[in-house]
Amino acid sequence: MAKLKGPLLSMRASGSIGKTNVYSSWRGIPYARMHVVPQNPDTGPQQLTRNAFSWLNLFFRQLGVHGLAPWDAASTGRPFTARNACIKANLANLRSAVSLVTLTGSPGARGGPALDSFTPATGAGSGDIDFDFTVGEMPAGWTLTRVVGFAVIEADPHNLDTIGYLASNYSGVNPQTFTLATLVPATEYACAGWAVYTRPDGELAFSPSMTALATSGA
């Protein structure tokens, strides 16, 4: 795909010319591409990609403020959206997977250092999962703002049934622990967790997420 400036000796062009070239723009960036007729083949690998793509769209719609924040940070100032970033980060792993154990909840953004450890475990109460975090050494002048985690019912990402999703966050001392409650009892979940930091310039930074499976309390 070619990016253009002053296409066709003008400042803007759109549409197809002689069924040879197509001119358009995406997020304000003009481009040109070859005119093609979609064939829409339905091979097995393409079905896997489409189903995983659909699942990720459904997943992204579940994300609240804290779940969206790392994707917003990763896409700020870039020619793609938070949704694009989330799907791109996850599609390659999930398209051939039968589990959500590789699901990425945060891609890491603005240099946020990784967690030392993240351990989800069966909680004491019915429908509970305990999230335990250990945050490592931070750069000088950085502070820990919170830890964030979510649980989504373990599934084949090609299964488009209703997604069971619940998220929470905690601000306090390190190491940090919180409990996700009111989950479906005795059910396996894919759990993701990450840290949120405040940099000396006041911007928030996000660690890459860690993901593991855990079963909620019976």
C-alpha positions in Angstrom: 0.0 0.0 0.0 1.6 3.3 -1.1 1.1 6.5 0.9 0.6 9.5 -1.2 1.0 13.3 -1.1 -0.9 15.3 -3.7 -2.2 12.1 -5.6 -2.9 12.6 -9.3 -1.4 16.1 -9.2 -4.2 17.1 -6.8 -4.5 17.2 -3.0 -7.0 14.4 -2.8 -8.2 11.3 -4.8 -10.7 8.6 -4.1 -12.2 5.7 -5.9 -11.1 3.3 -8.7 -9.6 4.3 -12.0 -10.2 1.9 -14.9 -10.4 -1.0 -12.4 -6.6 -0.7 -12.1 -5.8 1.5 -9.1 -7.9 2.4 -6.1 -7.3 5.7 -4.2 -8.6 6.3 -0.7 -7.5 7.3 2.8 -7.3 5.6 6.2 -7.3 7.7 9.5 -6.3 10.7 7.4 -3.5 9.0 5.5 -4.0 8.9 1.7 -3.0 5.7 0.0 -3.2 3.8 -3.3 -3.5 0.1 -4.0 -4.1 -2.3 -6.9 -7.8 -2.9 -7.7 -8.7 -6.5 -6.8 -11.9 -8.5 -6.9 -12.3 -10.3 -3.5 -12.7 -14.0 -3.9 -13.7 -14.7 -0.3 -12.3 -18.2 -0.1 -13.4 -20.3 2.9 -10.4 -22.5 3.7 -9.8 -24.0 7.1 -7.0 -21.5 8.0 -9.2 -18.6 7.0 -12.1 -19.9 9.1 -9.8 -20.1 12.1 -8.7 -16.5 11.5 -12.2 -15.2 11.1 -13.5 -16.9 14.2 -10.6 -15.7 16.4 -11.0 -12.2 14.9 -14.8 -12.3 15.8 -14.0 -13.6 19.3 -11.5 -10.8 19.9 -14.1 -8.2 18.8 -16.5 -9.6 21.3 -13.8 -9.6 24.0 -12.7 -6.0 23.3 -16.3 -4.8 23.9 -16.2 -6.2 27.4 -13.2 -4.1 28.5 -13.8 -1.3 31.0 -11.7 1.7 31.8 -8.8 -0.1 33.2 -8.9 -2.9 30.5 -8.9 -0.3 27.7 -6.2 1.9 29.2 -3.1 0.0 28.0 -4.5 -0.4 24.5 -5.3 3.3 24.4 -1.7 4.1 25.5 -0.2 1.7 22.9 -2.2 3.3 20.1 -1.9 7.0 21.0 -0.2 8.9 18.2 -0.2 5.9 16.0 -2.2 5.3 12.8 -4.4 2.6 14.4 -7.0 2.3 17.2 -6.9 0.6 20.6 -9.2 -2.1 19.1 -6.7 -2.6 16.2 -3.9 -2.9 18.7 -5.7 -5.5 20.8 -6.7 -7.7 17.9 -3.2 -7.5 16.3 -1.5 -8.5 19.5 -3.7 -11.5 20.0 -4.8 -12.8 16.6 -1.5 -14.6 15.7 -1.6 -16.7 19.0 -5.4 -17.3 19.2 -6.1 -18.2 15.5 -4.7 -21.7 16.0 -5.3 -22.1 19.8 -7.9 -24.1 21.7 -7.3 -22.2 24.9 -7.1 -18.6 26.1 -3.9 -19.1 28.1 -2.0 -16.9 25.6 -4.5 -14.1 25.7 -2.8 -10.7 26.1 -4.5 -8.2 28.4 -1.9 -5.5 28.1 0.8 -5.2 25.4 3.0 -3.0 27.7 3.2 0.7 26.9 5.4 3.7 27.6 8.2 1.5 29.0 6.3 -0.1 31.9 8.6 -2.8 33.5 7.3 -6.3 33.7 5.8 -7.9 36.9 8.1 -10.2 38.8 5.2 -12.6 39.3 1.5 -13.0 38.8 -0.4 -15.9 40.4 -4.2 -16.4 40.2 -5.5 -19.1 42.5 -8.8 -20.6 43.7 -10.3 -18.3 46.3 -11.9 -19.3 49.6 -15.4 -18.2 48.7 -17.7 -19.6 46.0 -16.9 -18.0 42.7 -13.7 -16.4 44.0 -10.3 -16.2 42.4 -7.4 -14.6 44.3 -4.9 -12.5 42.2 -1.4 -12.2 43.7 1.1 -9.7 42.1 4.8 -9.0 42.8 6.1 -5.9 41.3 9.8 -5.6 40.5 12.2 -2.8 40.6 11.0 0.4 39.0 13.0 3.2 37.3 14.1 6.1 39.4 11.2 8.5 40.0 8.5 6.0 39.0 5.7 5.0 41.4 3.3 2.1 41.3 -0.3 3.4 40.7 -2.2 0.1 40.7 -2.4 -3.5 39.6 -5.1 -4.6 37.3 -6.5 -8.0 36.4 -9.4 -9.7 34.7 -10.8 -13.2 34.3 -12.5 -14.6 31.3 -14.1 -18.0 31.1 -11.6 -20.5 29.6 -12.7 -21.4 26.1 -11.7 -22.2 22.6 -11.4 -18.7 21.0 -13.3 -20.0 18.0 -16.4 -20.5 20.2 -18.5 -17.4 19.9 -20.7 -18.1 22.9 -21.3 -15.3 25.5 -18.0 -14.3 27.0 -17.9 -14.4 30.8 -15.6 -11.5 31.8 -14.9 -9.7 35.1 -12.2 -7.2 36.0 -10.9 -5.4 39.0 -7.9 -3.3 40.2 -6.2 -2.5 43.4 -4.0 0.3 44.8 -1.9 -0.5 47.8 1.4 -1.9 49.1 3.6 -4.3 47.1 3.1 -7.3 46.9 -0.5 -6.7 46.0 -3.5 -9.0 46.3 -7.1 -8.7 45.4 -10.0 -11.1 44.9 -12.3 -11.4 41.9 -15.7 -12.4 43.3 -19.1 -13.4 41.9 -17.5 -15.5 39.1 -19.2 -18.7 38.0 -18.4 -21.2 40.8 -16.0 -24.1 40.1 -15.2 -22.8 36.6 -11.8 -22.5 34.9 -10.9 -19.0 33.9 -8.0 -17.4 31.9 -6.7 -14.7 34.2 -4.5 -11.8 33.1 -2.8 -9.2 35.3 -0.5 -6.2 34.9 0.9 -3.2 36.7 0.2 0.5 36.1 2.9 3.0 36.9 3.2 6.8 37.0 6.3 8.2 35.4 8.1 11.3 36.5 6.4 13.2 33.6 3.0 12.3 35.0 2.1 9.8 32.2 0.8 6.4 33.1 2.9 3.4 31.9 1.8 -0.2 31.7 3.6 -3.5 32.1 3.0 -6.4 29.7 0.4 -8.6 31.1 0.9 -12.1 32.4 -1.8 -14.8 31.9 -2.5 -18.1 33.7 -5.4 -20.4 34.2 -7.2 -20.7 37.6 -10.4 -22.3 38.8 -12.9 -20.3 40.9 -14.0 -21.4 44.3 -16.8 -24.1 44.4 
